[in-house]
Amino acid sequence: MTIDTSRLQNMANAIRALSMDAVQAANSGHPGMPMGMADVATILFQNHLKFDPSRPDWADRDRFVLSAGHGSMLIYSLLHLSGYARPTMDDIRNFRQIGSPCAGHPENFLLEGVECTTGPLGQGIAMAVGMAMAERNLNATFGDDVVDHRTWVIAGDGCLMEGVNHEAIGLAGHLHLGRLNVLWDDNNITIDGPADLSTSEDIRSRYEATGWHVVSCDGHDFDDIERAINEAKADSRPSLIACKTVIGKGAPTKQGTSATHGAPLGDAEIAGAREALGWSAAPFEVPSDILNDWRATGEKGSDAHGAWEARLMGSPHKGEFERRMSGELPETDVLEQHIADLIADPQGVASRKASEMALAVINPAMPETIGGSADLTGSNNTKAGGIEGFTADNYGGRYVYYGIREFGMAAAMNGMALHGGVIPYGGTFLVFTDYARGAIRLSALQKARAIYVMTHDSIGLGEDGPTHQPVEHLASLRAMPNLLVMRPADAVETAECWQVALQQADRPTILALSRQGLPQVRLTDAGENLSAKGAYRLKAAEATRKVVILATGAEIGVAMESAKALEEAGIGTDVVSMVCTELFDEQDDAYRADLLPSDAVIVSIEAASTFGWQRYTGTDGLNIGIDSFGASAPAKDLFAHFGFTAEAIVPQIHNKLND
């Protein structure tokens, strides 16, 4: 391929100019990375990336992830120049301002063409691993004619330092994800200064050791960039393309220094850069010939898109593929039948086992589910329904052995969910949401349908002790916006929670599940999914109602025992199963007031922190929980030790009533 260096240089300089101008106008941002990677990005978009700006949601487009999200003006420039409807030039003029989709870091819900929300470094690479996994799984299902695309990443030194990067590349190398290519902005600069202030590792060797192909190039030599990308595409392994660049390329006194990393260049430096780059256009203006070259780059994808549409029309898989990519669930009543079977034949099992029972009917009926576990398959009970392992030899498998990579697992699940066509779920212990929390937060922020199967949800896990016993985790996760935290009390509620989680097209779910066995408390057909309301009255008061006990999960059992003792003393007591506070908060005022009447003492019981329960119990209520760390002992002994028995709870309620 003949490289027209002059034309490409002008196209790259358009990125540099827009990036300088936008950051300067906002008086905030990171101009250095877009200026340094402008040449690499130009070659990628011009010669390799498969995309169609007129159809940003084209299912077989290449996925492009800007993992180094602080350099967001790179992707905003690329989208605008190549012909996406947005961002407009006015959007770019208002970079980092209220009302502009050009946020400080790229947000997938603000702009089409932004595949995922990035900014927390390393997570873009890790999500890209999930996207590449989804592509291979769908390819194995629907064939090359329907699914055949690549995943591209631009990442910086910081992305490659973050711990999640190590987890992600280890998984990608193990799975031989050869259609994943990472373009490393190898500029040797961090915010603090030269990278050797904090690192001396051999990054290339580390990637090679995890099974990656590594190739290097001069990131400002168009021919060399083209060569390196072609080598990467030809290799069957995932590829790291080390692009040696100068951060802030073109800035006469600041290029190559941390001064261009996280601050505007200043008027004088921008004037000097314009002169050095030969860029005479006014701020936020792109000469028509250069803009036309960029728009032609975008228009090239329409032919590939049209050819794909023709292949899809002739494919026997068209209907199923479109259903899965739309996120629409298949028509099935397997969970309703499963619940009916539980009502007919009650099962007293741990909710982690109840989850496995639900998955045994879900996975055969829903081919889009892809499960997994961070090396706790036998404990999380996540492999069910006959699904096979997703491996380098079997991309059609639907169960991922993530290894001890909780953060990497959660981030990959985000990538799969955002790619579309699959619904990922993955398991570990609830306490290890601490390791995965950064990705769980991005699940919620990005509105990703990821389902976290978090078992061993309380002191009920027993002898492993306080390091493994989640105490503050439920409260902290409930504080996160756009996240459902569901803690079912029995097998019926667990099945209902799975049904709710699968239906959430725009938010993630955490299923907090027990290690210990739980009696089935739902014994009659309710005719509806009661857990979908977040909370419901499990037991109504027999005498005049004076107390309402709220409980979740395993503590429903002690709540029922306490209610029985109170009723025997003539104190009418409701028991409300608070499966999910977020869903309960979404119910109307009348429903919530009916469950939490103002003339009753409200009592919460949960083997976890009491933080947050006060908004339901009020200042006159009673909160029974654990506001310390746990201990190591058998579960039954721990519940007695921490006061989760009717004998310990009922006197506290009597005292509250007599206050």
C-alpha positions in Angstrom: 0.0 0.0 0.0 1.4 3.4 -1.0 1.3 5.9 1.9 0.5 9.5 1.0 2.5 11.0 3.8 1.5 14.6 3.2 -2.2 13.9 3.2 -2.0 11.7 6.3 0.1 14.3 8.1 -2.6 16.9 7.5 -5.2 14.6 8.7 -3.3 13.8 11.9 -2.6 17.5 12.5 -6.3 18.1 12.4 -6.6 15.9 15.5 -3.7 17.8 17.1 -5.3 21.2 16.4 -8.8 20.2 17.7 -7.3 18.7 20.8 -5.2 21.7 21.6 -8.1 24.1 21.0 -10.7 22.2 23.0 -8.5 21.7 26.0 -7.4 25.4 25.9 -11.1 26.5 25.7 -12.1 24.3 28.6 -8.9 25.3 30.5 -8.9 21.6 31.5 -7.9 18.4 29.9 -5.1 16.3 28.5 -3.7 17.4 25.1 -0.5 15.4 25.1 -1.8 11.9 24.4 -4.1 12.9 21.4 -1.2 14.9 19.9 1.2 12.1 20.4 -1.1 9.3 19.1 -2.6 11.3 16.2 -0.4 9.7 13.6 -1.2 6.1 14.8 -4.9 6.8 15.1 -5.0 8.3 11.6 -3.5 5.1 10.1 -5.8 2.9 12.2 -9.0 4.7 11.0 -7.8 5.3 7.5 -6.6 1.7 6.7 -7.7 -0.8 9.2 -10.7 0.0 11.4 -14.0 -1.4 10.0 -16.7 1.1 10.9 -19.6 3.1 9.4 -20.4 6.5 10.9 -23.9 6.4 9.4 -24.6 3.2 11.4 -22.6 3.4 14.7 -24.5 0.3 16.0 -23.6 -1.9 13.0 -23.2 -5.3 14.8 -20.1 -6.4 12.8 -18.2 -3.2 13.2 -14.7 -3.3 14.7 -14.7 -2.2 18.4 -12.4 0.7 19.1 -11.6 1.3 22.8 -9.7 4.4 24.0 -8.4 2.8 27.2 -6.3 6.0 28.0 -9.6 7.8 28.4 -7.9 11.0 29.8 -7.0 11.7 26.2 -10.6 11.9 25.2 -10.1 14.6 22.6 -8.5 11.9 20.5 -11.7 10.0 20.1 -13.9 13.1 20.0 -11.7 14.4 17.1 -11.8 11.0 15.3 -15.6 10.7 15.6 -16.2 14.3 14.4 -13.7 14.2 11.5 -14.8 10.8 10.2 -18.4 11.8 9.9 -20.4 10.7 13.0 -23.4 12.8 13.7 -22.0 13.8 17.0 -19.9 15.3 18.4 -20.5 18.4 16.4 -18.0 21.2 16.3 -20.1 23.0 18.9 -19.9 19.9 21.1 -16.2 20.1 20.8 -16.1 23.8 21.5 -17.9 23.0 24.7 -15.5 20.2 25.7 -15.9 19.3 29.4 -18.9 21.7 29.8 -22.5 21.0 31.0 -24.6 19.9 28.0 -21.8 18.7 25.8 -21.4 15.0 25.1 -17.7 15.6 25.1 -17.2 14.8 28.8 -13.8 14.8 30.4 -13.5 11.1 29.8 -15.4 9.2 27.1 -18.9 8.0 28.2 -20.6 5.3 26.2 -24.1 6.6 27.0 -23.3 10.1 25.7 -21.9 9.4 22.2 -22.4 6.7 19.6 -19.0 5.5 18.6 -17.8 5.4 22.2 -17.9 1.7 22.9 -17.3 1.9 26.6 -16.7 4.4 29.4 -13.0 4.8 30.1 -10.9 6.9 32.3 -10.0 4.6 35.2 -6.9 3.3 33.6 -6.5 -0.3 32.6 -10.2 -1.0 32.5 -10.5 -0.2 28.8 -8.0 -3.0 27.9 -9.8 -5.4 30.3 -13.2 -4.5 28.7 -11.7 -5.0 25.3 -10.7 -8.5 26.3 -14.4 -9.2 27.0 -15.4 -7.7 23.7 -13.0 -10.0 21.9 -14.3 -12.9 23.8 -17.9 -12.0 22.8 -16.9 -11.7 19.2 -15.3 -15.2 19.2 -18.3 -16.7 20.9 -20.7 -15.2 18.5 -18.5 -16.1 15.6 -18.5 -19.8 16.7 -22.3 -19.6 16.9 -23.1 -17.7 13.7 -20.1 -18.1 11.5 -17.7 -15.7 9.6 -20.4 -14.4 7.3 -22.3 -12.8 10.2 -19.6 -12.1 12.9 -16.0 -11.4 11.8 -14.5 -8.3 13.4 -11.6 -7.1 15.5 -11.1 -5.2 18.7 -8.6 -2.3 18.8 -7.3 -0.5 21.9 -5.2 2.6 22.4 -3.6 2.4 25.8 -1.0 4.4 27.6 1.7 3.6 30.1 -0.7 4.0 33.0 -3.1 1.4 31.5 -0.2 -1.0 31.3 0.8 -0.4 34.9 -2.6 -0.9 36.5 -3.1 -4.2 38.2 -6.2 -5.0 36.1 -4.0 -5.0 33.0 -2.0 -7.9 34.3 -5.2 -9.9 34.9 -6.7 -9.0 31.5 -3.7 -9.8 29.4 -3.1 -13.1 31.2 -6.6 -14.1 30.3 -6.4 -12.9 26.7 -3.1 -14.7 26.1 -4.4 -17.9 27.6 -7.5 -17.7 25.4 -5.4 -16.9 22.2 -7.6 -13.9 21.4 -5.9 -13.1 18.1 -8.4 -10.5 17.0 -7.5 -8.2 19.9 -4.8 -5.6 19.2 -3.5 -3.0 21.7 -1.7 0.1 20.4 0.5 1.2 23.2 1.3 4.9 23.4 4.9 4.3 24.4 5.9 7.9 25.3 7.6 7.1 28.6 5.8 9.9 30.4 3.4 9.9 33.4 1.9 12.9 35.2 4.7 12.9 37.7 7.3 12.9 35.0 9.4 10.3 33.1 8.0 6.8 33.6 11.3 5.6 35.0 10.5 7.5 38.2 8.2 4.7 39.0 8.9 1.7 36.8 11.7 -0.2 35.2 9.9 -3.3 34.0 10.2 -4.8 30.6 6.7 -4.4 29.3 7.3 -6.2 26.0 8.7 -9.2 27.7 5.8 -9.3 30.2 3.3 -9.4 27.3 5.3 -12.0 25.5 5.4 -14.1 28.6 1.6 -14.1 28.8 1.3 -15.4 25.2 1.0 -12.2 23.3 2.6 -11.2 20.0 4.6 -8.0 20.4 5.8 -5.7 17.6 7.3 -2.2 17.8 7.1 0.8 15.5 7.9 4.5 15.2 4.6 6.1 16.1 5.3 9.1 13.9 6.3 7.1 10.8 3.2 6.3 8.8 4.9 3.4 6.8 6.3 1.9 10.0 2.9 2.1 11.8 1.3 0.4 8.8 3.9 -2.4 8.8 3.4 -3.0 12.6 -0.4 -3.1 12.4 -0.3 -5.5 9.4 2.1 -7.8 11.3 -0.3 -7.8 14.3 -3.3 -8.6 12.1 -1.4 -11.5 10.6 -0.5 -13.1 14.0 -2.9 -15.6 15.6 -2.1 -14.3 19.1 -3.4 -11.1 20.7 -0.9 -8.3 19.8 0.7 -5.4 21.6 1.9 -2.8 19.1 4.4 -0.6 20.9 4.2 2.8 19.2 7.2 4.9 20.2 5.7 8.4 20.4 6.4 11.9 21.6 3.7 13.1 24.0 2.4 16.5 22.9 4.0 16.1 19.5 4.2 19.5 17.8 4.3 21.7 21.0 7.6 23.5 20.6 8.8 23.7 24.2 6.6 21.2 26.0 6.5 18.1 23.7 8.1 15.1 25.3 7.4 16.3 28.8 4.7 15.8 31.5 3.8 19.5 31.0 1.5 18.3 28.1 -0.1 15.5 30.0 -2.8 17.0 32.1 -3.0 20.7 31.5 -3.7 23.2 28.6 -0.7 24.2 26.6 -1.4 27.9 26.8 -1.9 30.4 24.0 1.8 31.0 23.3 2.6 27.3 23.1 -0.4 26.6 20.9 0.7 29.4 18.5 4.1 27.8 18.4 2.6 24.4 17.7 0.5 25.8 14.9 3.6 27.2 13.3 5.6 24.0 13.8 2.8 21.9 12.4 2.1 24.2 9.5 -1.5 24.6 10.7 -2.9 28.0 9.8 -6.6 27.4 10.3 -8.4 29.3 13.0 -9.3 27.5 16.2 -12.0 24.9 15.8 -11.8 25.1 12.0 -10.6 22.3 9.7 -9.8 23.1 6.1 -12.3 21.6 3.6 -9.7 19.4 1.8 -8.6 17.8 5.0 -12.1 17.4 6.3 -13.1 15.8 3.0 -10.2 13.3 3.3 -11.5 12.4 6.8 -15.1 12.0 5.7 -14.0 9.8 2.8 -12.3 7.6 5.5 -15.7 7.2 7.2 -17.6 6.6 4.0 -15.4 3.6 3.1 -17.1 1.6 5.8 -20.5 1.8 4.1 -19.5 -0.7 1.4 -18.3 -3.2 4.0 -21.5 -2.6 6.0 -23.7 -3.1 2.9 -21.9 -6.4 2.0 -22.5 -7.6 5.5 -26.2 -6.7 5.4 -26.5 -8.7 2.2 -24.8 -11.7 3.9 -27.1 -11.4 7.0 -30.2 -11.3 4.8 -29.2 -14.6 3.3 -28.2 -16.2 6.6 -30.5 -18.8 8.3 -29.4 -17.3 11.6 -30.7 -13.8 10.8 -33.6 -13.8 13.2 -31.8 -15.3 16.2 -28.7 -13.0 15.6 -30.8 -9.9 15.5 -32.7 -10.9 18.6 -29.6 -11.5 20.6 -27.9 -8.3 19.4 -31.0 -6.3 20.3 -30.8 -7.6 23.9 -34.3 -9.0 23.7 -34.8 -12.1 25.8 -36.2 -15.3 24.2 -39.8 -16.2 24.9 -39.6 -18.9 27.6 -41.4 -19.8 30.8 -38.7 -22.0 32.2 -38.3 -19.9 35.4 -42.1 -19.8 36.0 -42.2 -23.5 35.7 -39.2 -23.9 37.9 -40.9 -21.8 40.6 -44.0 -23.9 40.2 -42.0 -27.0 40.8 -40.5 -25.5 43.9 -43.9 -24.7 45.3 -45.0 -28.3 44.6 -41.8 -29.8 46.0 -40.1 -27.3 48.4 -36.3 -27.3 48.5 -34.4 -26.3 51.6 -31.0 -25.4 50.1 -28.4 -22.7 50.3 -29.3 -19.9 48.0 -26.0 -20.5 46.1 -27.4 -24.0 45.3 -30.8 -22.5 44.5 -29.0 -20.2 42.0 -27.4 -23.3 40.4 -30.9 -24.9 40.2 -32.2 -21.8 38.4 -29.2 -21.7 36.0 -29.9 -25.3 35.2 -33.1 -24.2 33.5 -31.9 -20.7 32.4 -28.8 -21.8 30.4 -30.4 -24.3 28.1 -33.3 -21.9 27.3 -31.1 -18.8 26.9 -28.1 -19.4 24.6 -26.8 -15.9 25.1 -25.7 -16.5 28.7 -22.0 -16.8 29.3 -21.1 -17.8 32.9 -17.9 -18.1 34.8 -16.2 -17.9 38.1 -12.9 -16.5 39.5 -11.6 -19.9 40.4 -14.6 -20.7 42.7 -16.8 -22.7 40.4 -17.5 -25.4 43.0 -18.3 -22.8 45.6 -20.3 -20.3 43.5 -22.2 -23.1 41.7 -22.1 -21.1 38.5 -21.6 -24.0 36.0 -25.0 -25.5 35.3 -27.3 -26.5 32.4 -24.7 -28.5 30.5 -22.7 -25.5 29.3 -19.1 -26.2 28.2 -15.9 -24.3 28.9 -15.0 -21.3 26.8 -11.5 -22.1 25.8 -9.0 -21.4 23.0 -10.1 -24.7 21.4 -13.8 -24.1 22.0 -15.0 -20.5 21.6 -18.5 -21.9 21.4 -18.3 -22.8 25.0 -20.2 -20.7 27.5 -18.3 -21.1 30.7 -15.2 -19.0 31.5 -12.6 -20.2 33.9 -11.3 -16.7 34.9 -8.7 -17.9 37.4 -8.0 -15.8 40.4 -8.8 -12.5 38.6 -11.9 -11.0 40.2 -11.2 -7.5 38.8 -10.3 -8.8 35.3 -13.4 -11.0 35.3 -15.8 -8.1 36.2 -14.2 -5.9 33.6 -14.4 -8.6 30.9 -18.0 -9.1 31.8 -18.6 -5.4 31.1 -16.9 -5.7 27.7 -19.1 -8.7 26.8 -22.3 -6.9 27.9 -21.4 -3.8 25.9 -20.4 -5.8 22.9 -23.9 -7.2 22.8 -25.3 -10.6 21.8 -24.3 -12.2 25.1 -25.4 -11.8 28.8 -22.4 -12.4 31.1 -22.6 -13.6 34.7 -19.7 -14.4 36.9 -19.1 -15.5 40.5 -16.8 -15.0 43.4 -17.3 -14.5 47.2 -19.2 -11.3 48.2 -16.3 -10.1 50.2 -14.2 -10.0 47.0 -16.4 -7.4 45.4 -13.7 -5.3 47.0 -11.3 -6.6 44.3 -13.9 -6.1 41.5 -15.4 -2.9 42.7 -13.9 -0.6 40.1 -15.5 -2.7 37.3 -18.8 -3.1 39.2 -18.9 0.7 39.4 -18.4 1.0 35.6 -21.1 -1.7 35.1 -23.5 0.7 36.8 -22.2 3.8 35.1 -22.3 2.3 31.7 -25.7 0.6 32.1 -24.2 -2.8 31.4 -26.3 -6.0 31.9 -23.8 -7.9 33.9 -24.9 -10.3 36.6 -22.6 -10.8 39.6 -23.1 -14.1 41.5 -21.6 -13.3 44.9 -21.8 -16.2 47.3 -20.8 -16.7 51.0 -22.8 -13.5 51.8 -22.4 -13.2 55.6 -20.9 -14.6 58.8 -22.9 -17.7 57.7 -19.8 -18.9 55.7 -18.4 -19.8 59.1 -14.8 -20.8 59.9 -13.0 -18.9 57.2 -13.4 -16.0 59.5 -13.5 -12.2 59.3 -11.2 -11.9 56.2 -13.9 -13.7 54.2 -17.0 -12.6 56.0 -18.6 -9.6 54.3 -20.0 -7.1 56.8 -20.0 -3.6 55.2 -20.3 -4.9 51.6 -24.1 -4.9 51.3 -24.4 -1.3 52.6 -21.6 0.0 50.4 -22.9 -1.7 47.3 -26.4 -0.5 47.9 -25.0 3.0 48.0 -23.9 2.7 44.3 -26.3 4.2 41.8 -27.9 2.1 39.1 -27.0 -1.2 40.7 -29.4 -3.8 42.0 -28.3 -5.6 45.1 -30.5 -8.7 45.6 -30.3 -11.0 48.7 -32.9 -13.8 48.3 -34.2 -15.7 51.3 -34.9 -19.1 49.7 -35.0 -21.0 46.4 -38.2 -19.3 45.2 -36.8 -15.8 45.8 -33.5 -16.8 44.2 -35.3 -17.9 41.0 -37.3 -14.6 41.0 -34.1 -12.6 41.4 -32.5 -14.4 38.4 -35.6 -13.5 36.4 -35.3 -9.8 37.5 -31.6 -9.7 36.8 -32.0 -11.1 33.3 -34.6 -8.5 32.5 -32.4 -5.5 33.4 -31.3 -4.3 30.0 -29.6 -1.1 31.4 -28.2 -2.0 34.8 -26.1 -4.7 36.5 -27.2 -6.9 39.4 -25.5 -8.4 42.3 -27.0 -11.7 43.7 -25.8 -12.1 47.3 -26.2 -15.8 48.1 -25.7 -17.9 51.1 -23.2 -20.7 51.8 -25.5 -22.3 54.4 -28.7 -24.1 53.8 -32.0 -22.1 54.0 -35.5 -23.3 54.5 -38.0 -22.5 51.7 -40.3 -19.9 53.1 -42.4 -19.3 50.0 -44.8 -22.2 49.9 -47.7 -20.9 47.8 -48.1 -19.5 44.3 -48.1 -15.7 44.5 -49.1 -15.4 40.8 -46.4 -12.8 40.3 -42.7 -12.1 40.9 -42.8 -10.6 44.4 -39.1 -10.0 44.5 -39.5 -7.7 41.5 -41.1 -5.2 44.0 -38.0 -5.2 46.0 -39.9 -6.0 49.2 -43.1 -7.7 50.0 -45.1 -8.9 53.1 -44.1 -12.5 53.7 -46.1 -12.8 56.9 -49.0 -10.6 58.0 -49.7 -9.8 61.6 -52.3 -12.0 63.3 -52.9 -9.8 66.3 -53.2 -6.0 66.0 -50.0 -5.0 64.2 -47.4 -3.2 66.3 -44.2 -4.4 64.8 -42.8 -4.8 61.2 -39.7 -6.8 60.9 -37.6 -6.2 57.7 -35.1 -8.9 56.9 -33.1 -10.3 54.0 -31.6 -13.6 53.0 -30.8 -16.1 55.7 -32.1 -13.7 58.4 -35.7 -14.2 57.2 -35.6 -17.4 59.2 -34.8 -15.7 62.5 -37.3 -12.9 61.6 -40.1 -15.5 61.3 -39.1 -17.1 64.6 -39.1 -13.7 66.3 -42.5 -12.9 64.9 -43.9 -16.1 66.1 -42.7 -15.4 69.7 -44.1 -11.8 69.5 -47.5 -13.1 68.3 -47.6 -15.5 71.2 -47.2 -12.5 73.5 -50.1 -10.8 71.7 -48.0 -8.4 69.6 -49.0 -8.5 66.0 -46.0 -8.6 63.7 -45.5 -8.4 60.0 -42.4 -9.9 58.4 -41.3 -8.1 55.2 -38.7 -9.7 52.9 -36.5 -6.8 51.7 -35.0 -8.6 48.8 -33.7 -5.4 47.0 -33.8 -2.0 48.5 -33.3 -0.3 45.1 -36.4 -1.9 43.6 -38.4 -1.2 46.8 -37.4 2.5 46.5 -38.8 2.5 43.0 -42.3 1.5 44.1 -45.0 4.1 44.5 -45.7 5.9 47.8 -48.8 3.9 48.6 -47.0 0.5 48.3 -44.1 1.6 50.4 -46.3 3.1 53.1 -48.4 -0.1 53.3 -45.3 -2.1 54.0 -43.8 0.4 56.4 -46.7 1.9 58.3 -46.1 4.9 60.5 -47.9 3.4 63.5 -45.6 0.4 63.9 -42.1 -0.1 65.2 -39.9 -1.0 62.3 -37.1 -3.5 63.0 -34.4 -4.5 60.6 -32.5 -7.7 60.9 -29.5 -8.4 58.7 -26.2 -10.1 59.5 -24.2 -7.2 58.1 -23.7 -3.5 58.9 -26.7 -1.6 60.1 -25.7 1.4 58.0 -28.5 2.5 55.7 -31.3 0.7 57.4 -32.3 3.8 59.4 -34.0 5.3 56.3 -36.6 2.5 56.6 -36.8 2.0 60.4 -36.6 5.7 61.3 -35.1 7.1 64.4 -37.7 5.3 66.5 -36.9 1.9 65.0 -34.5 -0.9 65.8 -31.5 -2.0 63.7 -30.1 -5.4 64.5 -26.9 -6.2 62.6 -23.1 -6.4 62.9 -21.2 -3.2 63.2 -17.9 -4.9 63.8 -15.9 -7.6 61.9 -16.9 -11.2 62.2 -15.1 -14.1 63.8 -14.0 -17.6 62.9 -16.3 -20.4 64.1 -19.1 -22.6 62.8 -22.0 -20.6 61.3 -24.5 -21.6 64.0 -22.2 -20.5 66.8 -21.5 -17.2 65.0 -25.2 -16.4 64.6 -25.7 -17.1 68.3 -22.6 -15.1 69.3 -23.7 -12.0 67.3 -27.3 -12.2 68.6 -29.1 -13.5 65.5 -31.5 -15.7 67.5 -35.1 -15.1 68.5 -34.1 -15.3 72.1 -31.7 -12.4 71.7 -33.9 -10.3 69.4 -37.4 -10.5 70.9 -36.4 -8.9 74.2 -34.9 -5.9 72.3 -38.2 -5.5 70.5 -40.1 -5.6 73.8 -37.8 -3.0 75.2 -38.3 -0.8 72.2 -42.1 -1.1 72.5 -41.9 -0.1 76.1 -39.7 2.9 75.6 
